[in-house]
Amino acid sequence: MTVSAVIAIDGPAAAGKGTLARRLAEYYGFAYLDTGLLYRAVGRRLLDRGDDPGHVEAATEAARSLAPEALENPALRNDETASAASQVAVIPQVREALLQFQQRFAASPPGDAPGAVIDGRDIGTVVCPGTPYKLFVTASIEERAERRLKELRERGIESIHGRVLQEMKDRDARDSQRDIAPLAKSEDALLIDTTEMDPEKVFSVALDHLSTQGLAPPQSRP
């Protein structure tokens, strides 16, 4: 295994890919990047400056100058930021700038980590198509809506199932139908349907697959 080992995890919202990605990163000692936060960080910067998230030049500048520490802003998790992120994500110049950010992260993981775990929508197809370690995590839309509803309520945000379900359907459509880097499963990625799985089972399935692809457990690495 080399320093550039990358585990690419793709899938729709609330499928469980973030939970799996963080667990794998901890297990292997890899650096972790949630690429969704990149778009949120760009959107948040524009909002904080009073700029329109749909303004191409402003959004492009924000993406090109994005610093890693911007990903630690707790405001990235709120709905206003999520809305801004969806606007900047369709701008080709923003996607190109953030593609370069992601590829730099993959090639040189921070903290001298021996590899990287990157999750998003197009990691295995666009960002790191050459990695042999690819997972596509999904679940039924009804299950994903239930998970998101539970998450919102735990954060003290009241919502109803019907609205969350519709928002999930709308987001899936945007992600899969956009012209640039749409959500898609790489042909050589392992499909993991988490609808009936708990996190432990998902983790076990992922580890088994990564092992068959030649990714040694941490204690076996020189």
C-alpha positions in Angstrom: 0.0 0.0 0.0 1.2 3.5 -0.9 0.8 6.9 0.6 -1.7 7.7 -2.1 -4.2 4.9 -1.1 -7.7 6.3 -1.4 -11.0 4.8 -0.4 -13.8 6.4 -2.5 -17.3 6.3 -1.1 -20.2 7.6 -3.1 -24.0 7.6 -2.6 -27.1 9.6 -2.0 -27.9 11.7 1.0 -28.6 9.8 4.3 -27.5 6.5 3.0 -24.9 6.1 5.7 -21.7 6.8 3.7 -20.5 9.5 6.2 -20.8 7.1 9.1 -18.9 4.4 7.2 -16.3 6.9 5.9 -15.4 8.1 9.4 -15.2 4.6 10.7 -12.9 3.4 7.9 -10.7 6.5 8.3 -10.3 5.8 12.0 -9.6 2.1 11.4 -7.0 2.6 8.7 -5.5 5.8 10.2 -6.5 7.7 7.0 -7.4 11.3 6.6 -11.1 11.9 6.0 -12.8 14.4 3.7 -16.5 15.0 3.5 -16.7 16.7 0.1 -20.2 17.9 0.8 -18.7 20.3 3.3 -16.6 21.9 0.6 -19.7 23.2 -1.2 -21.2 24.2 2.1 -18.1 26.1 3.0 -18.2 28.0 -0.3 -21.9 28.8 0.2 -21.3 29.9 3.8 -18.5 32.2 2.8 -20.7 33.9 0.2 -23.5 34.3 2.7 -21.2 35.8 5.3 -20.0 38.3 2.8 -23.5 39.2 1.7 -22.9 37.8 -1.8 -25.4 35.8 -3.9 -24.5 32.1 -3.9 -25.5 32.0 -7.5 -23.1 34.7 -8.6 -20.5 32.8 -10.7 -17.5 35.0 -10.2 -17.9 35.4 -6.5 -18.6 31.7 -6.0 -15.6 30.8 -8.1 -13.2 33.0 -6.2 -14.5 31.6 -2.9 -13.9 28.0 -4.1 -10.4 28.8 -5.4 -9.3 30.4 -2.1 -11.0 27.8 0.2 -8.9 26.9 3.2 -9.1 23.5 5.0 -10.0 25.2 8.3 -13.2 26.6 6.7 -14.6 23.1 6.9 -14.7 23.3 10.7 -17.3 26.0 10.9 -20.3 24.7 12.8 -22.6 26.9 10.7 -22.0 24.5 7.7 -24.6 22.2 9.1 -27.6 24.6 9.0 -30.3 24.7 6.3 -29.4 28.2 5.1 -25.9 26.9 4.3 -27.3 23.8 2.7 -29.4 25.9 0.3 -26.5 28.0 -0.7 -24.4 24.9 -1.2 -26.9 23.5 -3.7 -26.6 26.8 -5.7 -22.9 26.9 -5.9 -22.6 23.2 -6.7 -24.1 23.6 -10.1 -21.5 26.2 -11.2 -18.8 24.5 -13.4 -16.0 26.8 -12.3 -16.7 26.0 -8.6 -16.8 22.3 -9.3 -13.5 22.5 -11.1 -11.8 24.4 -8.3 -13.1 22.0 -5.7 -12.1 19.0 -7.8 -8.5 20.3 -7.6 -8.9 20.7 -3.8 -10.1 17.1 -3.5 -7.4 15.6 -5.7 -4.7 17.5 -3.8 -6.2 16.0 -0.6 -6.1 12.5 -2.1 -2.6 12.8 -3.4 -1.2 14.3 -0.2 -3.4 13.5 2.8 -2.9 16.0 5.7 -1.2 15.0 8.9 1.1 12.5 7.1 -1.7 10.1 6.9 -1.0 6.9 4.9 -4.1 7.4 2.8 -7.5 9.1 2.5 -11.1 8.3 2.8 -13.2 10.6 0.7 -17.0 10.6 0.5 -19.3 12.4 -1.9 -21.3 11.9 -5.1 -18.5 11.6 -7.8 -15.4 10.4 -6.0 -15.1 7.0 -7.7 -16.2 8.4 -11.1 -14.5 11.8 -11.3 -12.3 12.7 -8.4 -10.3 9.5 -8.0 -11.4 7.1 -10.7 -8.1 5.2 -10.6 -8.4 4.0 -7.0 -9.3 0.3 -6.7 -11.0 0.9 -3.3 -14.5 2.1 -4.3 -17.8 1.7 -2.4 -21.3 2.9 -3.4 -23.6 3.2 -0.3 -27.3 3.5 -0.8 -30.6 2.7 0.9 -34.3 3.0 0.0 -35.6 6.5 -0.2 -38.1 5.8 2.5 -35.4 4.6 4.9 -33.2 7.6 4.1 -36.0 10.0 4.7 -36.7 8.4 8.1 -33.0 8.7 9.0 -32.9 12.4 8.0 -36.2 13.1 9.9 -34.7 11.5 13.0 -31.5 13.5 12.6 -33.4 16.8 12.3 -35.5 16.1 15.4 -32.4 15.2 17.4 -31.1 18.6 16.4 -34.3 20.2 17.7 -35.7 20.9 14.2 -39.3 20.0 13.8 -40.3 18.6 10.4 -42.7 16.1 8.9 -42.0 12.9 7.0 -43.8 14.0 3.8 -41.8 17.1 3.4 -38.5 15.4 4.2 -39.3 12.6 1.7 -40.1 15.1 -1.0 -36.9 17.1 -0.3 -35.0 13.9 -0.6 -36.5 13.0 -3.9 -35.8 16.5 -5.2 -32.2 16.3 -4.1 -31.7 12.9 -5.6 -33.0 14.2 -8.9 -30.7 17.2 -8.9 -27.7 15.0 -8.0 -28.3 12.3 -10.6 -29.5 14.5 -13.5 -27.0 17.4 -13.4 -24.8 17.7 -16.5 -21.5 18.0 -14.5 -20.3 15.0 -12.4 -23.7 13.5 -11.7 -24.2 11.0 -8.9 -23.5 7.6 -10.4 -22.1 4.3 -9.3 -18.7 3.5 -10.8 -18.7 0.1 -12.5 -16.0 -1.3 -10.3 -17.5 0.0 -7.0 -19.1 -2.4 -4.5 -22.8 -1.6 -4.0 -23.8 -1.6 -0.3 -27.5 -1.3 0.3 -27.9 -0.3 4.0 -31.7 -0.3 4.1 -31.7 -3.4 6.3 -28.2 -3.1 7.8 -26.9 -1.7 11.0 -23.6 0.3 11.0 -21.6 -2.7 12.3 -22.8 -4.9 9.3 -22.0 -2.1 6.8 -18.5 -1.7 8.3 -17.9 -5.5 8.1 -19.0 -5.7 4.5 -16.8 -2.8 3.5 -13.8 -4.2 5.3 -14.2 -7.6 3.6 -14.4 -6.0 0.2 -11.4 -3.7 0.7 -9.4 -6.6 1.9 -10.2 -8.6 -1.3 -9.0 -5.5 -3.2 -5.7 -5.7 -1.5 -6.0 -3.0 1.2 -4.1 -4.5 4.1 -5.4 -3.9 7.7 -3.4 -1.3 9.6 -1.4 -3.8 11.8 -0.1 -5.5 8.6 1.3 -2.3 7.1 5.1 -1.7 7.3 
